[in-house]
Amino acid sequence: MLLMQVLLYFSILIIVLLAVLSSLLVINIRKRNNILLEINELLNSNKNFLKNKVSFYNSAKEETGEDLFIKDTENLLEMFRAAVEDEAKLVDSILNSIGPGALIVDENREIYRINESLLNSFYLKKEEVTGRKTAFVFKNEKLEKLIGRAFNYLKNSRENITFYGDEDRYFLVEIIPITSDSGSKPDRVKNIKLLVLFENVTQEVEFSRLRSHFVANISHEMRTPLTSIRGYIDTILDDRTISKKKIQEYLQKSLEEVERLNFLIKDVLNLSNIEFKRNVLFERKHNLIDLIKETIKSLNFLAEKNGIQIKFNYGSKVIDYKTDEELFNQMVRNIIENSIFYGGRGTEIKVDLSESNSDVILKFSDNGRGINKDELPYIFQRFYRGQGSKSSRQIGSGLGLSIVKHTVDLHGGKIEVHSVPGKETLFEIRMPKK
């Protein structure tokens, strides 16, 4: 009896388990069918969408005569072109915002982009150089070697390069490789471009060269009088039979050479003073008539000694001008001294002061020896002495007119010189009113 009950319970348990398994199987089948149905519906909907789209394009073409499919494609291409142009404008904008000259070079060494600064530096036109090889545009072997090394090693590099022409120009050129695969080896990197920066250092190079020439000229100018002084003194010391008259003559000549040194040192200090005040604003007004009168008064003895007269012409109106008293006096003094030293005895020097609505006008004229036409372009150069000075060996440093030009420039003015030898030499200075 007990056995029969056990068998009955076991049979019922098996029946329940089979029922549960059957229900789970049915649920999975239904879910799978639902998923398949959804996929089928999605495919049918896309298929219907494409059929409807094609039908729409065909019906629109029949009604309007336009192929809307082609039109939509053209619109996409136009959007793509506009995006490319916007990107190009952005690159150009970034390059133009860079101070130095800049260009981008592609793998073929052709100019991909170039900024306005570099175009202006080399007098180039953008449309004429874009897409051209750098070798044909800049024609510089050193630059091409630098670009070649940058492509080969993909490392930043810089070098000073001289570009020769009517006016030589000096640039510090720096090259920065631009790649998308920064970790790859140079021979495996694709789509390489170079950013090439040109920093114009022409002014610095010229200043360095001028400093070297200036120091060399100073050394030469100082050595000449020192050699003469030593020669005279050695002669006096070595020759015991020399007469007192000869000793006095040699000492007088030595004193003249000392005076030359004094002029030289004074003018070098004046140049240094001008450089120091180059960025200083003139704030105080001065009466120019009084300043010029004082300068002429201090030169009267030197003028009389050389048989020269100085006349100063000015109007009744006071002319006040913002300037540095020391610099202005030195400018006037140097021009008058130049006429005294090189004009010759009997020369008459005229100084005229006037003003216009915009400028203060100073004219210095004399009827002395004058300046030859071929010498006029060089008279403001440091240490330049004309033919008249070589023949007469007058006292002077050769810096006087250079100081005048620097002072006029410091005031934002202009100076012009006209000369007819033996008749008239005219220095005209125009300085804008501040």
Sequence and secondary structure as in RCSB ss.txt:
>XXXX:A:sequence
MLLMQVLLYFSILIIVLLAVLSSLLVINIRKRNNILLEINELLNSNKNFLKNKVSFYNSAKEETGEDLFIKDTEN
LLEMFRAAVEDEAKLVDSILNSIGPGALIVDENREIYRINESLLNSFYLKKEEVTGRKTAFVFKNEKLEKLIGRA
FNYLKNSRENITFYGDEDRYFLVEIIPITSDSGSKPDRVKNIKLLVLFENVTQEVEFSRLRSHFVANISHEMRTP
LTSIRGYIDTILDDRTISKKKIQEYLQKSLEEVERLNFLIKDVLNLSNIEFKRNVLFERKHNLIDLIKETIKSLN
FLAEKNGIQIKFNYGSKVIDYKTDEELFNQMVRNIIENSIFYGGRGTEIKVDLSESNSDVILKFSDNGRGINKDE
LPYIFQRFYRGQGSKSSRQIGSGLGLSIVKHTVDLHGGKIEVHSVPGKETLFEIRMPKK
>XXXX:A:secstr
 HHHHHHHHHHHHHHHHHHHHHHHHHHHHHHHHHHHHHHHHHHHHHHHHHHHHHHHHHHHHHHHS  HHHHHHHH
HHHHHHHHHHHHHHHHHHHHHHSSSEEEEE TTSBEEEE HHHHHHTT  HHHHTTSBHHHHH  HHHHHHHHHH
HHH   EEEEEEE SSS EEEEEEEEEE S TTS TTT  S EEEEEEEE HHHHHHHHHHHHHHHHHHHHHHHH
HHHHHHHHHHHHH TT  HHHHHHHHHHHHHHHHHHHHHHHHHHHHHHHHHTTT     EEEHHHHHHHHHHHHH
HHHHHTT EEEEEE SS  EEE  HHHHHHHHHHHHHHHHHHH TT EEEEEEEE SSEEEEEEEE SS   GGG
GGGTTSTT   HHHHHHT S  S HHHHHHHHHHHTT EEEEEEETTTEEEEEEEEE  
